[in-house]
Structures are given as structure tokens and as C-alpha cells.
């Protein structure tokens, strides 16, 4: 999916089955970690990039489809619980972490043009003049090299056979000169802007983890479906937990207003028990969707509602 530098490893090739991912993310945050966490499984990858303990971004790719932020974390938890996978953690300086963000989610200035068709010298001069933070990557089908930039000036070099960030551009130049070499240039914001944002503070990791476990359990074949608890016997505690889960989902897309919407629609019609009735549940979701669109028409409301339906199905199935 992406090519981030693998210098200065903290952990490599750790079985994801042996750890609790929310605990790892929280410890990295509380420990002031700078760098990135990478998870891989068949047809799946996840990157979470930290600076000074703040999770600047999360991005996942599942069979060619990208998700970011809250959705990427949800997908990560689902994959770890259902298929396991492998975990790697790499340290970085804060300046390189900003460059890693550019690689993962930055603005593409060039996106795979052939090097021989680009005025590289002129482009690099523009990066300097504009004080760009980001990365210039030269690559072929077999090789890749990067130049990291801060305020328009190179601060380090890395290539696919390096074990550390280097101070010489020699390998980058060699790869740029290979037949058919292409160039990708991506930029991003400043560290100061990123320090105002922390994805870890916007989501409840433990609840997302428990929800992922519930969904996985719901998808597994039951030995005796008839012996499972009926919807009508679902405990008040479980219903309360389901409402909390729905509030977390709404807050991830709409911030505080999301919680307000869910609480309002739960309170006005039979409370949490409305979620046990098919017609009332459908009406509840429709009203939440209507309120959400009115609150923020640019939010990804369809995805939010789909995730709510998944949460409800998982809770009612166990």
C-alpha cells in the first residue's frame, strides 16, 4: 500500500494475536512516542503515525480500499481479532514523522510521472521557495528511494535497502536515473498544526475493541443457534452498552453533536428498548441520519449509519 521508512525499529514481526491493540496504542500515546505502528495481514495494511504521543493519522487499506481516521482503527481491530496478522513499530524524529504523514495522507504534487519528463531541478527549487514539508520519492518496479524535506530543505535520505536514515543523496540519484524511473512528491502541514490534533483523544479505543470482538463473535457459526439468548431477554446493561457504542460512532463523525443526536433520539421514543424492535430501530436510524445531515451535510453519514447497523447487529446477536 505505502512505503514508509523502516529505520530504527522498536518492535518487528510481532504476532498480533499475542497483544491487545488498544493497550499498545494507549501506551505509545502516554509514552510520548514518535514514529509509526504498522499492521499487516493478507490483503490488509494499517499505519498509525505518532508525534510526541499524539496520533496524527490512521490509514488502512483493505483489498485496495482505503479508510482513514476512526474507520481505519475500526477496521484494524476487526482484522486483528478475526485473522491476527503481524505488528511492527518504528521510531522516528518528529520531523520525519511529519514526512511520514505526507507519504500516508499528504497532498500529491506529482503522482508517478516519469522522471525524464519532469524538470526535477526546477521542482526542487520550488519546494525550497515554498518551504515545503514532505517527501520526494523516486521509484521503479524494483527500487525506491526518498528525500525528506522540512521547510523546503532536505533533512535525510532513505532507500529500500537502507537500515537507517542517511545523509547522502547518492542512492536517490542512482534510482532517479534508472530507466523508467518515476517520481512522487507529497507535501503536508507543519508539526505545530499536527500538535493540535490527537486521534486517540477522539475515540474510545476500549469500546471499539469490545465492539470488534462482539462483531467477530456474531459472525462465527454457533453450535446451537436455537439455544442462544433471544432479543427479548437482552439485559439493560447490554442495551446501555449498545447506546454508548452508537454514541461513540456518532461522535467520531460529528464530534459532540453526534452524542447529542443519539441521546435525543434514544430518549424520545421508548429509550434503549426501541433498538430491540425492527420497525422502531429502523425509524431511530432514519431520524439519526436526518439529524446528522442537518448538523454536517459534508460528513460521511452513510458510512456512520452502516457502522451503527453493524454495532446493533453484533450486540443483538450475542
C-alpha positions as CSV (number, residue, x, y, z in Angstrom):
1,X,0.0,0.0,0.0
2,X,2.6,2.5,1.1
3,X,6.3,2.7,1.5
4,X,7.4,4.2,4.8
5,X,11.0,4.0,6.1
6,X,11.8,1.0,8.3
7,X,14.7,2.6,10.2
8,X,15.1,2.4,14.0
9,X,12.7,-0.4,14.8
10,X,11.2,-0.7,18.3
11,X,9.3,-4.0,17.6
12,X,9.3,-6.1,14.4
13,X,7.2,-9.1,13.3
14,X,5.2,-9.4,16.5
15,X,2.2,-11.7,16.2
16,X,-0.9,-9.5,16.6
17,X,-2.7,-12.5,18.3
18,X,-0.5,-12.1,21.3
19,X,-1.3,-8.4,22.2
20,X,-4.3,-6.2,22.9
21,X,-4.0,-3.4,20.2
22,X,-5.8,-0.7,22.2
23,X,-3.3,-1.1,25.1
24,X,-0.4,-0.8,22.6
25,X,-1.9,2.4,21.1
26,X,-2.6,3.9,24.5
27,X,0.9,3.1,25.8
28,X,2.5,4.7,22.8
29,X,0.4,7.8,23.4
30,X,1.1,8.0,27.1
31,X,4.8,7.3,26.5
32,X,5.2,10.3,24.1
33,X,6.1,8.0,21.2
34,X,7.1,9.5,17.8
35,X,7.1,7.2,14.8
36,X,4.6,4.8,13.4
37,X,2.8,1.5,14.0
38,X,2.3,-0.9,11.1
39,X,0.0,-3.9,11.0
40,X,-0.2,-6.3,8.1
41,X,-2.5,-9.2,7.3
42,X,-3.5,-10.9,4.0
43,X,-4.7,-8.1,1.6
44,X,-4.6,-5.6,4.5
45,X,-2.3,-2.9,5.9
46,X,-2.6,-0.3,8.6
47,X,-0.4,2.7,9.5
48,X,-0.8,4.9,12.6
49,X,1.7,7.8,12.7
50,X,2.5,9.4,16.1
51,X,4.3,12.7,17.0
52,X,5.1,13.3,20.7
53,X,2.5,10.8,21.7
54,X,-0.3,12.2,19.6
55,X,-1.8,10.0,16.9
56,X,-1.6,12.3,13.8
57,X,-3.4,10.0,11.5
58,X,-4.5,6.4,10.9
59,X,-4.9,4.9,7.4
60,X,-5.8,1.3,6.4
61,X,-6.1,-0.4,3.1
62,X,-8.3,-3.5,2.8
63,X,-8.1,-5.2,-0.6
64,X,-7.3,-2.0,-2.3
65,X,-9.8,0.2,-0.5
66,X,-8.5,3.0,1.8
67,X,-10.0,4.1,5.1
68,X,-8.8,6.8,7.4
69,X,-9.2,8.0,10.9
70,X,-11.8,6.4,13.0
71,X,-12.8,3.9,10.3
72,X,-9.2,2.8,9.8
73,X,-8.9,2.0,13.5
74,X,-12.2,0.0,13.5
75,X,-11.0,-2.0,10.5
76,X,-7.7,-2.6,12.2
77,X,-9.4,-4.0,15.3
78,X,-11.7,-6.2,13.2
79,X,-8.7,-7.6,11.3
80,X,-6.6,-8.3,14.3
81,X,-9.4,-10.2,16.1
82,X,-10.5,-12.1,13.1
83,X,-7.3,-13.0,11.3
84,X,-4.4,-11.9,13.5
85,X,-1.5,-10.6,11.4
86,X,1.8,-9.0,12.2
87,X,2.8,-5.8,14.0
88,X,5.8,-3.5,13.6
89,X,6.7,-0.3,15.4
90,X,9.4,2.1,14.2
91,X,10.8,5.2,15.9
92,X,11.3,8.5,14.1
93,X,12.2,12.1,14.8
94,X,9.2,14.4,14.9
95,X,10.4,16.0,11.5
96,X,10.4,12.5,9.9
97,X,7.0,11.7,11.4
98,X,5.6,14.8,9.6
99,X,7.2,13.5,6.4
100,X,5.6,10.0,7.0
101,X,2.3,11.7,7.2
102,X,3.0,13.3,3.9
103,X,3.6,9.8,2.4
104,X,0.5,8.3,4.0
105,X,-2.1,11.1,3.5
106,X,-0.4,14.2,2.1
107,X,-1.2,16.2,-0.9
108,X,0.2,14.7,-4.1
109,X,2.2,17.3,-6.1
110,X,3.4,14.6,-8.5
111,X,2.0,11.2,-8.5
112,X,4.0,8.8,-10.6
113,X,5.2,10.9,-13.6
114,X,8.3,9.7,-15.4
115,X,11.4,11.4,-14.1
116,X,12.7,12.1,-17.6
117,X,9.5,14.2,-18.3
118,X,9.9,16.3,-15.2
119,X,12.2,19.3,-14.5
120,X,13.4,17.9,-11.3
121,X,15.8,20.8,-10.6
122,X,13.1,23.3,-11.1
123,X,10.6,21.3,-8.9
124,X,13.1,21.1,-6.1
125,X,13.8,24.8,-6.3
126,X,10.0,25.4,-6.0
127,X,9.9,23.1,-2.9
128,X,12.6,25.2,-1.3
129,X,11.0,28.5,-2.2
130,X,7.6,27.4,-0.8
131,X,9.1,26.0,2.4
132,X,7.6,22.6,1.7
133,X,7.3,19.8,4.3
134,X,7.1,16.4,2.7
135,X,8.8,13.8,0.6
136,X,10.3,13.3,-2.9
137,X,10.2,9.6,-3.8
138,X,11.9,8.1,-6.9
139,X,11.0,4.5,-7.8
140,X,10.9,1.7,-10.3
141,X,9.2,-1.6,-10.1
142,X,12.1,-2.9,-8.0
143,X,13.7,0.1,-6.3
144,X,12.6,3.0,-4.2
145,X,14.3,6.0,-2.6
146,X,13.2,9.1,-0.7
147,X,14.3,12.6,0.2
148,X,12.7,14.1,3.3
149,X,12.0,17.8,3.4
150,X,11.4,20.3,6.2
151,X,10.8,23.9,5.3
152,X,11.9,23.3,1.8
153,X,15.3,21.8,2.7
154,X,16.3,18.1,2.6
155,X,16.8,16.6,6.1
156,X,17.5,13.0,5.3
157,X,17.6,10.2,2.7
158,X,16.3,6.7,2.7
159,X,16.2,3.8,0.2
160,X,14.7,0.3,0.2
161,X,18.0,-1.5,1.2
162,X,19.0,1.0,3.9
163,X,18.8,0.2,7.6
164,X,18.9,3.9,8.7
165,X,18.2,7.4,7.6
166,X,21.2,8.5,5.6
167,X,22.8,11.9,5.0
168,X,23.9,11.3,1.4
169,X,21.6,11.7,-1.7
170,X,23.8,9.3,-3.8
171,X,21.4,6.3,-3.8
172,X,18.4,8.6,-4.5
173,X,20.2,10.0,-7.6
174,X,21.1,6.5,-8.8
175,X,17.5,5.3,-8.6
176,X,16.2,8.5,-10.2
177,X,18.5,7.8,-13.1
178,X,17.3,4.2,-13.7
179,X,15.4,3.5,-17.0
180,X,11.6,4.2,-16.5
181,X,12.1,5.7,-13.0
182,X,9.1,7.7,-11.7
183,X,8.7,10.4,-9.2
184,X,6.1,11.0,-6.4
185,X,6.2,14.3,-4.4
186,X,3.9,14.8,-1.5
187,X,3.5,17.6,1.0
188,X,1.8,18.1,4.3
189,X,1.2,20.6,7.1
190,X,3.6,21.8,9.9
191,X,4.3,20.0,13.1
192,X,2.6,22.8,15.1
193,X,-0.6,22.2,13.2
194,X,-0.5,18.5,13.9
195,X,0.1,19.1,17.7
196,X,-3.5,20.5,17.9
197,X,-4.9,17.1,16.8
198,X,-4.9,13.7,18.5
199,X,-7.0,10.9,17.2
200,X,-6.5,9.0,20.4
201,X,-8.5,11.6,22.3
202,X,-11.3,11.5,19.8
203,X,-12.2,7.8,20.2
204,X,-12.8,5.3,23.0
205,X,-10.3,2.6,22.0
206,X,-11.5,0.0,24.6
207,X,-15.2,0.3,23.5
208,X,-14.2,0.0,19.8
209,X,-12.2,-3.1,20.7
210,X,-15.1,-4.7,22.6
211,X,-17.4,-3.9,19.7
212,X,-15.0,-5.6,17.2
213,X,-14.9,-8.7,19.4
214,X,-18.7,-8.7,19.5
215,X,-18.9,-8.4,15.7
216,X,-16.4,-11.2,15.2
217,X,-18.3,-13.4,17.7
218,X,-21.6,-12.7,15.9
219,X,-20.1,-13.8,12.6
220,X,-18.8,-17.1,13.9
221,X,-21.1,-20.2,13.5
222,X,-23.0,-21.1,16.6
223,X,-23.1,-24.7,17.7
224,X,-26.8,-24.4,18.5
225,X,-28.5,-21.2,17.3
226,X,-31.7,-22.1,19.0
227,X,-30.0,-22.2,22.3
228,X,-28.8,-18.6,22.1
229,X,-30.4,-15.8,24.1
230,X,-33.4,-14.2,22.4
231,X,-33.5,-10.5,21.7
232,X,-36.3,-10.0,24.2
233,X,-34.0,-11.1,27.0
234,X,-31.2,-8.8,26.2
235,X,-30.2,-7.2,29.5
236,X,-30.5,-3.5,30.3
237,X,-26.7,-3.4,30.8
238,X,-26.2,-4.7,27.2
239,X,-28.6,-2.2,25.8
240,X,-26.9,0.6,27.7
241,X,-23.6,-0.5,26.3
242,X,-25.1,-0.6,22.8
243,X,-26.3,3.0,23.2
244,X,-22.8,4.0,24.4
245,X,-21.3,2.3,21.3
246,X,-23.7,4.2,19.0
247,X,-22.8,7.5,20.7
248,X,-19.1,6.7,20.1
249,X,-19.7,6.1,16.5
250,X,-21.7,9.3,16.1
251,X,-19.1,11.3,18.0
252,X,-16.3,10.0,15.7
253,X,-18.1,11.5,12.7
254,X,-19.8,14.6,14.2
255,X,-17.9,15.3,17.4
256,X,-20.0,16.3,20.4
257,X,-23.1,16.9,18.3
258,X,-23.1,13.2,17.4
259,X,-23.6,12.2,21.0
260,X,-26.4,14.8,21.4
261,X,-28.2,13.4,18.4
262,X,-28.1,9.8,19.6
263,X,-29.1,10.7,23.2
264,X,-32.0,12.8,21.9
265,X,-33.4,10.1,19.7
266,X,-33.0,7.4,22.3
267,X,-34.7,9.5,25.0
268,X,-37.8,10.5,23.0
269,X,-39.0,7.0,21.9
270,X,-39.1,4.2,24.5
271,X,-35.5,4.6,25.5
272,X,-32.9,2.0,24.6
273,X,-35.6,-0.7,24.2
274,X,-36.6,0.7,20.9
275,X,-33.5,-0.9,19.5
276,X,-35.0,-4.3,20.0
277,X,-37.9,-3.7,17.6
278,X,-37.2,-3.9,13.9
279,X,-39.6,-1.0,12.9
280,X,-38.6,1.3,15.8
281,X,-34.9,0.6,15.2
282,X,-35.3,1.5,11.5
283,X,-37.1,4.7,12.4
284,X,-34.4,5.5,15.0
285,X,-31.6,5.2,12.4
286,X,-33.5,7.2,9.9
287,X,-34.0,10.0,12.4
288,X,-30.4,10.0,13.4
289,X,-29.4,10.1,9.8
290,X,-31.7,13.1,9.2
291,X,-30.3,14.9,12.2
292,X,-26.7,14.1,11.2
293,X,-27.2,15.5,7.7
294,X,-28.7,18.7,9.1
295,X,-25.8,19.0,11.5
296,X,-23.0,18.4,9.0
297,X,-24.0,17.7,5.4
298,X,-20.4,17.1,4.4
299,X,-19.7,14.3,6.9
300,X,-19.7,10.7,5.8
301,X,-23.2,10.0,7.1
302,X,-23.8,6.8,5.0
303,X,-20.7,5.2,6.5
304,X,-21.7,6.3,10.0
305,X,-25.1,4.7,9.7
306,X,-23.7,1.5,8.2
307,X,-21.3,1.2,11.2
308,X,-24.2,1.8,13.6
309,X,-26.1,-1.0,11.9
310,X,-23.1,-3.3,12.3
311,X,-22.8,-2.4,16.0
312,X,-26.5,-3.1,16.6
313,X,-26.4,-6.4,14.7
314,X,-23.3,-7.5,16.7
315,X,-24.8,-6.7,20.1
316,X,-28.2,-8.3,19.3
317,X,-26.5,-11.5,18.0
318,X,-24.7,-12.4,21.2
